[in-house]
């Protein structure tokens, strides 16, 4: 995540996916989307259909 945030200063936007784990599960598992709040460009968060991450 640190690399994405650092390199975001060169980007027009940082796009991340979300599995929709909120609340207590989201706190335990961490989140790229939450980490991206420190990006130096706009952040776009796209939900993954059915809450499944692509493989």
mmJSON file of the N, C-alpha and C atoms, coordinates in Angstrom:
{"data_MODEL":{"atom_site":{
"group_PDB":["ATOM","ATOM","ATOM","ATOM","ATOM","ATOM","ATOM","ATOM","ATOM","ATOM","ATOM","ATOM","ATOM","ATOM","ATOM","ATOM","ATOM","ATOM","ATOM","ATOM","ATOM","ATOM","ATOM","ATOM","ATOM","ATOM","ATOM","ATOM","ATOM","ATOM","ATOM","ATOM","ATOM","ATOM","ATOM","ATOM","ATOM","ATOM","ATOM","ATOM","ATOM","ATOM","ATOM","ATOM","ATOM","ATOM","ATOM","ATOM","ATOM","ATOM","ATOM","ATOM","ATOM","ATOM","ATOM","ATOM","ATOM","ATOM","ATOM","ATOM","ATOM","ATOM","ATOM","ATOM","ATOM","ATOM","ATOM","ATOM","ATOM","ATOM","ATOM","ATOM","ATOM","ATOM","ATOM","ATOM","ATOM","ATOM","ATOM","ATOM","ATOM","ATOM","ATOM","ATOM","ATOM","ATOM","ATOM","ATOM","ATOM","ATOM","ATOM","ATOM","ATOM","ATOM","ATOM","ATOM","ATOM","ATOM","ATOM","ATOM","ATOM","ATOM","ATOM","ATOM","ATOM","ATOM","ATOM","ATOM","ATOM","ATOM","ATOM","ATOM","ATOM","ATOM","ATOM","ATOM","ATOM","ATOM","ATOM","ATOM","ATOM","ATOM","ATOM","ATOM","ATOM","ATOM","ATOM","ATOM","ATOM","ATOM","ATOM","ATOM","ATOM","ATOM","ATOM","ATOM","ATOM","ATOM","ATOM","ATOM","ATOM","ATOM","ATOM","ATOM","ATOM","ATOM","ATOM","ATOM","ATOM","ATOM","ATOM","ATOM","ATOM","ATOM","ATOM","ATOM","ATOM","ATOM","ATOM","ATOM","ATOM","ATOM","ATOM","ATOM","ATOM"],
"id":[1,2,3,4,5,6,7,8,9,10,11,12,13,14,15,16,17,18,19,20,21,22,23,24,25,26,27,28,29,30,31,32,33,34,35,36,37,38,39,40,41,42,43,44,45,46,47,48,49,50,51,52,53,54,55,56,57,58,59,60,61,62,63,64,65,66,67,68,69,70,71,72,73,74,75,76,77,78,79,80,81,82,83,84,85,86,87,88,89,90,91,92,93,94,95,96,97,98,99,100,101,102,103,104,105,106,107,108,109,110,111,112,113,114,115,116,117,118,119,120,121,122,123,124,125,126,127,128,129,130,131,132,133,134,135,136,137,138,139,140,141,142,143,144,145,146,147,148,149,150,151,152,153,154,155,156,157,158,159,160,161,162,163,164,165],
"type_symbol":["N","C","C","N","C","C","N","C","C","N","C","C","N","C","C","N","C","C","N","C","C","N","C","C","N","C","C","N","C","C","N","C","C","N","C","C","N","C","C","N","C","C","N","C","C","N","C","C","N","C","C","N","C","C","N","C","C","N","C","C","N","C","C","N","C","C","N","C","C","N","C","C","N","C","C","N","C","C","N","C","C","N","C","C","N","C","C","N","C","C","N","C","C","N","C","C","N","C","C","N","C","C","N","C","C","N","C","C","N","C","C","N","C","C","N","C","C","N","C","C","N","C","C","N","C","C","N","C","C","N","C","C","N","C","C","N","C","C","N","C","C","N","C","C","N","C","C","N","C","C","N","C","C","N","C","C","N","C","C","N","C","C","N","C","C"],
"label_atom_id":["N","CA","C","N","CA","C","N","CA","C","N","CA","C","N","CA","C","N","CA","C","N","CA","C","N","CA","C","N","CA","C","N","CA","C","N","CA","C","N","CA","C","N","CA","C","N","CA","C","N","CA","C","N","CA","C","N","CA","C","N","CA","C","N","CA","C","N","CA","C","N","CA","C","N","CA","C","N","CA","C","N","CA","C","N","CA","C","N","CA","C","N","CA","C","N","CA","C","N","CA","C","N","CA","C","N","CA","C","N","CA","C","N","CA","C","N","CA","C","N","CA","C","N","CA","C","N","CA","C","N","CA","C","N","CA","C","N","CA","C","N","CA","C","N","CA","C","N","CA","C","N","CA","C","N","CA","C","N","CA","C","N","CA","C","N","CA","C","N","CA","C","N","CA","C","N","CA","C","N","CA","C","N","CA","C","N","CA","C","N","CA","C"],
"label_alt_id":[null,null,null,null,null,null,null,null,null,null,null,null,null,null,null,null,null,null,null,null,null,null,null,null,null,null,null,null,null,null,null,null,null,null,null,null,null,null,null,null,null,null,null,null,null,null,null,null,null,null,null,null,null,null,null,null,null,null,null,null,null,null,null,null,null,null,null,null,null,null,null,null,null,null,null,null,null,null,null,null,null,null,null,null,null,null,null,null,null,null,null,null,null,null,null,null,null,null,null,null,null,null,null,null,null,null,null,null,null,null,null,null,null,null,null,null,null,null,null,null,null,null,null,null,null,null,null,null,null,null,null,null,null,null,null,null,null,null,null,null,null,null,null,null,null,null,null,null,null,null,null,null,null,null,null,null,null,null,null,null,null,null,null,null,null],
"label_comp_id":["UNK","UNK","UNK","UNK","UNK","UNK","UNK","UNK","UNK","UNK","UNK","UNK","UNK","UNK","UNK","UNK","UNK","UNK","UNK","UNK","UNK","UNK","UNK","UNK","UNK","UNK","UNK","UNK","UNK","UNK","UNK","UNK","UNK","UNK","UNK","UNK","UNK","UNK","UNK","UNK","UNK","UNK","UNK","UNK","UNK","UNK","UNK","UNK","UNK","UNK","UNK","UNK","UNK","UNK","UNK","UNK","UNK","UNK","UNK","UNK","UNK","UNK","UNK","UNK","UNK","UNK","UNK","UNK","UNK","UNK","UNK","UNK","UNK","UNK","UNK","UNK","UNK","UNK","UNK","UNK","UNK","UNK","UNK","UNK","UNK","UNK","UNK","UNK","UNK","UNK","UNK","UNK","UNK","UNK","UNK","UNK","UNK","UNK","UNK","UNK","UNK","UNK","UNK","UNK","UNK","UNK","UNK","UNK","UNK","UNK","UNK","UNK","UNK","UNK","UNK","UNK","UNK","UNK","UNK","UNK","UNK","UNK","UNK","UNK","UNK","UNK","UNK","UNK","UNK","UNK","UNK","UNK","UNK","UNK","UNK","UNK","UNK","UNK","UNK","UNK","UNK","UNK","UNK","UNK","UNK","UNK","UNK","UNK","UNK","UNK","UNK","UNK","UNK","UNK","UNK","UNK","UNK","UNK","UNK","UNK","UNK","UNK","UNK","UNK","UNK"],
"label_asym_id":["A","A","A","A","A","A","A","A","A","A","A","A","A","A","A","A","A","A","A","A","A","A","A","A","A","A","A","A","A","A","A","A","A","A","A","A","A","A","A","A","A","A","A","A","A","A","A","A","A","A","A","A","A","A","A","A","A","A","A","A","A","A","A","A","A","A","A","A","A","A","A","A","A","A","A","A","A","A","A","A","A","A","A","A","A","A","A","A","A","A","A","A","A","A","A","A","A","A","A","A","A","A","A","A","A","A","A","A","A","A","A","A","A","A","A","A","A","A","A","A","A","A","A","A","A","A","A","A","A","A","A","A","A","A","A","A","A","A","A","A","A","A","A","A","A","A","A","A","A","A","A","A","A","A","A","A","A","A","A","A","A","A","A","A","A"],
"label_entity_id":["1","1","1","1","1","1","1","1","1","1","1","1","1","1","1","1","1","1","1","1","1","1","1","1","1","1","1","1","1","1","1","1","1","1","1","1","1","1","1","1","1","1","1","1","1","1","1","1","1","1","1","1","1","1","1","1","1","1","1","1","1","1","1","1","1","1","1","1","1","1","1","1","1","1","1","1","1","1","1","1","1","1","1","1","1","1","1","1","1","1","1","1","1","1","1","1","1","1","1","1","1","1","1","1","1","1","1","1","1","1","1","1","1","1","1","1","1","1","1","1","1","1","1","1","1","1","1","1","1","1","1","1","1","1","1","1","1","1","1","1","1","1","1","1","1","1","1","1","1","1","1","1","1","1","1","1","1","1","1","1","1","1","1","1","1"],
"label_seq_id":[1,1,1,2,2,2,3,3,3,4,4,4,5,5,5,6,6,6,7,7,7,8,8,8,9,9,9,10,10,10,11,11,11,12,12,12,13,13,13,14,14,14,15,15,15,16,16,16,17,17,17,18,18,18,19,19,19,20,20,20,21,21,21,22,22,22,23,23,23,24,24,24,25,25,25,26,26,26,27,27,27,28,28,28,29,29,29,30,30,30,31,31,31,32,32,32,33,33,33,34,34,34,35,35,35,36,36,36,37,37,37,38,38,38,39,39,39,40,40,40,41,41,41,42,42,42,43,43,43,44,44,44,45,45,45,46,46,46,47,47,47,48,48,48,49,49,49,50,50,50,51,51,51,52,52,52,53,53,53,54,54,54,55,55,55],
"pdbx_PDB_ins_code":[null,null,null,null,null,null,null,null,null,null,null,null,null,null,null,null,null,null,null,null,null,null,null,null,null,null,null,null,null,null,null,null,null,null,null,null,null,null,null,null,null,null,null,null,null,null,null,null,null,null,null,null,null,null,null,null,null,null,null,null,null,null,null,null,null,null,null,null,null,null,null,null,null,null,null,null,null,null,null,null,null,null,null,null,null,null,null,null,null,null,null,null,null,null,null,null,null,null,null,null,null,null,null,null,null,null,null,null,null,null,null,null,null,null,null,null,null,null,null,null,null,null,null,null,null,null,null,null,null,null,null,null,null,null,null,null,null,null,null,null,null,null,null,null,null,null,null,null,null,null,null,null,null,null,null,null,null,null,null,null,null,null,null,null,null],
"Cartn_x":[0.814,0.0,0.864,1.977,2.842,3.313,3.624,4.093,2.978,1.756,0.646,0.434,0.47,0.278,1.413,2.636,3.785,3.7,3.376,3.318,2.06,1.077,-0.162,0.074,1.193,1.479,1.67,1.932,2.127,0.864,-0.189,-1.37,-2.52,-3.428,-4.665,-5.704,-5.621,-6.531,-5.934,-6.312,-5.94,-7.225,-7.278,-8.48,-8.238,-9.141,-9.055,-10.38,-10.35,-11.571,-11.956,-13.192,-13.656,-14.511,-14.359,-15.179,-16.37,-16.469,-17.62,-17.567,-16.38,-16.264,-16.2,-17.277,-17.304,-17.391,-17.608,-17.788,-16.6,-16.886,-15.843,-14.891,-15.41,-14.555,-13.582,-14.045,-13.174,-12.053,-12.34,-11.305,-10.242,-10.659,-9.715,-8.847,-9.432,-8.733,-7.931,-8.177,-7.51,-8.151,-7.699,-8.332,-7.433,-7.24,-6.49,-7.236,-8.558,-9.356,-9.144,-9.062,-8.827,-7.414,-6.454,-5.075,-4.916,-5.748,-5.667,-6.129,-6.676,-7.103,-5.938,-4.712,-3.535,-2.985,-3.677,-3.222,-3.206,-2.358,-2.211,-2.939,-3.91,-4.759,-6.145,-7.147,-8.471,-8.44,-9.278,-9.367,-10.742,-10.766,-12.007,-12.067,-13.144,-13.312,-14.446,-14.146,-15.103,-15.48,-16.762,-17.173,-17.0,-16.582,-16.447,-17.798,-18.335,-19.644,-19.651,-20.725,-20.918,-19.881,-19.129,-18.139,-16.949,-16.697,-15.592,-14.438,-13.242,-12.045,-11.694,-11.217,-10.795,-9.496,-9.318,-8.129,-7.297],
"Cartn_y":[-1.182,0.0,1.254,1.215,2.396,2.839,1.883,2.215,2.894,2.389,3.012,4.449,4.667,6.025,6.937,6.444,7.261,7.6,6.619,6.841,7.573,7.717,8.402,9.87,10.411,11.828,12.026,10.935,11.027,10.674,10.229,9.717,10.697,10.398,11.174,10.634,9.328,8.695,7.364,6.938,5.628,4.818,3.695,2.861,1.616,1.357,0.161,-0.579,-1.842,-2.631,-2.783,-3.177,-3.432,-4.686,-5.485,-6.679,-6.407,-5.191,-4.822,-5.314,-5.588,-6.012,-4.772,-4.457,-3.284,-3.676,-2.71,-2.968,-3.657,-4.605,-5.27,-6.064,-6.78,-7.557,-6.647,-5.498,-4.551,-4.04,-3.839,-3.375,-4.452,-5.692,-6.778,-7.076,-7.028,-7.436,-6.313,-5.084,-3.969,-3.715,-2.693,-2.381,-1.512,-1.923,-1.099,0.212,0.125,1.335,2.34,1.857,2.755,3.313,2.507,2.968,4.004,3.906,4.83,6.239,6.413,7.749,8.725,8.208,9.068,9.368,8.922,9.145,10.64,11.006,12.405,12.707,11.878,12.092,11.563,11.804,11.264,9.735,9.164,7.716,7.254,6.218,5.618,4.207,3.881,2.55,1.85,0.681,-0.066,-1.352,-1.569,-2.809,-4.006,-5.14,-6.38,-7.099,-7.549,-8.221,-9.412,-9.564,-10.674,-10.698,-9.631,-9.596,-10.507,-10.931,-11.843,-11.091,-11.337,-10.742,-11.514,-10.823,-11.517,-12.276,-13.369,-14.196,-14.279],
"Cartn_z":[0.0,0.0,0.0,0.71,0.793,-0.587,-1.454,-2.803,-3.591,-3.488,-4.205,-3.751,-2.455,-1.928,-2.395,-2.322,-2.74,-4.23,-5.046,-6.494,-6.94,-6.048,-6.409,-6.755,-6.34,-6.665,-8.16,-8.895,-10.338,-11.122,-10.438,-11.132,-11.185,-12.102,-12.197,-11.227,-10.926,-9.974,-9.525,-8.345,-7.814,-7.721,-8.427,-8.459,-7.624,-6.687,-5.847,-5.901,-5.558,-5.459,-4.005,-3.773,-2.418,-2.407,-1.368,-1.204,-0.308,0.204,1.017,2.441,2.961,4.352,5.227,5.846,6.697,8.157,8.989,10.408,11.046,11.922,12.697,11.803,10.797,9.889,9.155,8.713,8.021,8.905,10.179,11.107,11.309,11.416,11.657,10.437,9.263,8.058,7.416,7.805,7.159,5.809,5.113,3.845,2.994,1.761,0.811,0.6,0.545,0.345,1.467,2.703,3.826,3.775,3.387,3.265,2.172,1.143,0.012,0.378,1.56,1.974,2.036,2.069,2.114,0.724,-0.309,-1.686,-2.004,-2.935,-3.319,-4.62,-4.973,-6.141,-5.769,-6.609,-6.313,-6.237,-5.374,-5.203,-5.659,-6.499,-6.977,-6.414,-5.707,-5.145,-5.877,-6.445,-7.263,-6.537,-6.288,-5.626,-6.564,-5.992,-6.738,-6.68,-7.825,-7.811,-6.844,-6.113,-5.168,-4.064,-3.853,-2.794,-3.02,-4.265,-4.554,-5.197,-4.728,-5.325,-6.58,-7.605,-8.817,-8.546,-9.231,-9.008,-10.247],
"occupancy":[1.0,1.0,1.0,1.0,1.0,1.0,1.0,1.0,1.0,1.0,1.0,1.0,1.0,1.0,1.0,1.0,1.0,1.0,1.0,1.0,1.0,1.0,1.0,1.0,1.0,1.0,1.0,1.0,1.0,1.0,1.0,1.0,1.0,1.0,1.0,1.0,1.0,1.0,1.0,1.0,1.0,1.0,1.0,1.0,1.0,1.0,1.0,1.0,1.0,1.0,1.0,1.0,1.0,1.0,1.0,1.0,1.0,1.0,1.0,1.0,1.0,1.0,1.0,1.0,1.0,1.0,1.0,1.0,1.0,1.0,1.0,1.0,1.0,1.0,1.0,1.0,1.0,1.0,1.0,1.0,1.0,1.0,1.0,1.0,1.0,1.0,1.0,1.0,1.0,1.0,1.0,1.0,1.0,1.0,1.0,1.0,1.0,1.0,1.0,1.0,1.0,1.0,1.0,1.0,1.0,1.0,1.0,1.0,1.0,1.0,1.0,1.0,1.0,1.0,1.0,1.0,1.0,1.0,1.0,1.0,1.0,1.0,1.0,1.0,1.0,1.0,1.0,1.0,1.0,1.0,1.0,1.0,1.0,1.0,1.0,1.0,1.0,1.0,1.0,1.0,1.0,1.0,1.0,1.0,1.0,1.0,1.0,1.0,1.0,1.0,1.0,1.0,1.0,1.0,1.0,1.0,1.0,1.0,1.0,1.0,1.0,1.0,1.0,1.0,1.0],
"B_iso_or_equiv":[0.0,0.0,0.0,0.0,0.0,0.0,0.0,0.0,0.0,0.0,0.0,0.0,0.0,0.0,0.0,0.0,0.0,0.0,0.0,0.0,0.0,0.0,0.0,0.0,0.0,0.0,0.0,0.0,0.0,0.0,0.0,0.0,0.0,0.0,0.0,0.0,0.0,0.0,0.0,0.0,0.0,0.0,0.0,0.0,0.0,0.0,0.0,0.0,0.0,0.0,0.0,0.0,0.0,0.0,0.0,0.0,0.0,0.0,0.0,0.0,0.0,0.0,0.0,0.0,0.0,0.0,0.0,0.0,0.0,0.0,0.0,0.0,0.0,0.0,0.0,0.0,0.0,0.0,0.0,0.0,0.0,0.0,0.0,0.0,0.0,0.0,0.0,0.0,0.0,0.0,0.0,0.0,0.0,0.0,0.0,0.0,0.0,0.0,0.0,0.0,0.0,0.0,0.0,0.0,0.0,0.0,0.0,0.0,0.0,0.0,0.0,0.0,0.0,0.0,0.0,0.0,0.0,0.0,0.0,0.0,0.0,0.0,0.0,0.0,0.0,0.0,0.0,0.0,0.0,0.0,0.0,0.0,0.0,0.0,0.0,0.0,0.0,0.0,0.0,0.0,0.0,0.0,0.0,0.0,0.0,0.0,0.0,0.0,0.0,0.0,0.0,0.0,0.0,0.0,0.0,0.0,0.0,0.0,0.0,0.0,0.0,0.0,0.0,0.0,0.0],
"pdbx_formal_charge":[null,null,null,null,null,null,null,null,null,null,null,null,null,null,null,null,null,null,null,null,null,null,null,null,null,null,null,null,null,null,null,null,null,null,null,null,null,null,null,null,null,null,null,null,null,null,null,null,null,null,null,null,null,null,null,null,null,null,null,null,null,null,null,null,null,null,null,null,null,null,null,null,null,null,null,null,null,null,null,null,null,null,null,null,null,null,null,null,null,null,null,null,null,null,null,null,null,null,null,null,null,null,null,null,null,null,null,null,null,null,null,null,null,null,null,null,null,null,null,null,null,null,null,null,null,null,null,null,null,null,null,null,null,null,null,null,null,null,null,null,null,null,null,null,null,null,null,null,null,null,null,null,null,null,null,null,null,null,null,null,null,null,null,null,null],
"auth_seq_id":[1,1,1,2,2,2,3,3,3,4,4,4,5,5,5,6,6,6,7,7,7,8,8,8,9,9,9,10,10,10,11,11,11,12,12,12,13,13,13,14,14,14,15,15,15,16,16,16,17,17,17,18,18,18,19,19,19,20,20,20,21,21,21,22,22,22,23,23,23,24,24,24,25,25,25,26,26,26,27,27,27,28,28,28,29,29,29,30,30,30,31,31,31,32,32,32,33,33,33,34,34,34,35,35,35,36,36,36,37,37,37,38,38,38,39,39,39,40,40,40,41,41,41,42,42,42,43,43,43,44,44,44,45,45,45,46,46,46,47,47,47,48,48,48,49,49,49,50,50,50,51,51,51,52,52,52,53,53,53,54,54,54,55,55,55],
"auth_comp_id":["UNK","UNK","UNK","UNK","UNK","UNK","UNK","UNK","UNK","UNK","UNK","UNK","UNK","UNK","UNK","UNK","UNK","UNK","UNK","UNK","UNK","UNK","UNK","UNK","UNK","UNK","UNK","UNK","UNK","UNK","UNK","UNK","UNK","UNK","UNK","UNK","UNK","UNK","UNK","UNK","UNK","UNK","UNK","UNK","UNK","UNK","UNK","UNK","UNK","UNK","UNK","UNK","UNK","UNK","UNK","UNK","UNK","UNK","UNK","UNK","UNK","UNK","UNK","UNK","UNK","UNK","UNK","UNK","UNK","UNK","UNK","UNK","UNK","UNK","UNK","UNK","UNK","UNK","UNK","UNK","UNK","UNK","UNK","UNK","UNK","UNK","UNK","UNK","UNK","UNK","UNK","UNK","UNK","UNK","UNK","UNK","UNK","UNK","UNK","UNK","UNK","UNK","UNK","UNK","UNK","UNK","UNK","UNK","UNK","UNK","UNK","UNK","UNK","UNK","UNK","UNK","UNK","UNK","UNK","UNK","UNK","UNK","UNK","UNK","UNK","UNK","UNK","UNK","UNK","UNK","UNK","UNK","UNK","UNK","UNK","UNK","UNK","UNK","UNK","UNK","UNK","UNK","UNK","UNK","UNK","UNK","UNK","UNK","UNK","UNK","UNK","UNK","UNK","UNK","UNK","UNK","UNK","UNK","UNK","UNK","UNK","UNK","UNK","UNK","UNK"],
"auth_asym_id":["A","A","A","A","A","A","A","A","A","A","A","A","A","A","A","A","A","A","A","A","A","A","A","A","A","A","A","A","A","A","A","A","A","A","A","A","A","A","A","A","A","A","A","A","A","A","A","A","A","A","A","A","A","A","A","A","A","A","A","A","A","A","A","A","A","A","A","A","A","A","A","A","A","A","A","A","A","A","A","A","A","A","A","A","A","A","A","A","A","A","A","A","A","A","A","A","A","A","A","A","A","A","A","A","A","A","A","A","A","A","A","A","A","A","A","A","A","A","A","A","A","A","A","A","A","A","A","A","A","A","A","A","A","A","A","A","A","A","A","A","A","A","A","A","A","A","A","A","A","A","A","A","A","A","A","A","A","A","A","A","A","A","A","A","A"],
"auth_atom_id":["N","CA","C","N","CA","C","N","CA","C","N","CA","C","N","CA","C","N","CA","C","N","CA","C","N","CA","C","N","CA","C","N","CA","C","N","CA","C","N","CA","C","N","CA","C","N","CA","C","N","CA","C","N","CA","C","N","CA","C","N","CA","C","N","CA","C","N","CA","C","N","CA","C","N","CA","C","N","CA","C","N","CA","C","N","CA","C","N","CA","C","N","CA","C","N","CA","C","N","CA","C","N","CA","C","N","CA","C","N","CA","C","N","CA","C","N","CA","C","N","CA","C","N","CA","C","N","CA","C","N","CA","C","N","CA","C","N","CA","C","N","CA","C","N","CA","C","N","CA","C","N","CA","C","N","CA","C","N","CA","C","N","CA","C","N","CA","C","N","CA","C","N","CA","C","N","CA","C","N","CA","C","N","CA","C","N","CA","C","N","CA","C"],
"pdbx_PDB_model_num":[1,1,1,1,1,1,1,1,1,1,1,1,1,1,1,1,1,1,1,1,1,1,1,1,1,1,1,1,1,1,1,1,1,1,1,1,1,1,1,1,1,1,1,1,1,1,1,1,1,1,1,1,1,1,1,1,1,1,1,1,1,1,1,1,1,1,1,1,1,1,1,1,1,1,1,1,1,1,1,1,1,1,1,1,1,1,1,1,1,1,1,1,1,1,1,1,1,1,1,1,1,1,1,1,1,1,1,1,1,1,1,1,1,1,1,1,1,1,1,1,1,1,1,1,1,1,1,1,1,1,1,1,1,1,1,1,1,1,1,1,1,1,1,1,1,1,1,1,1,1,1,1,1,1,1,1,1,1,1,1,1,1,1,1,1]
}}}
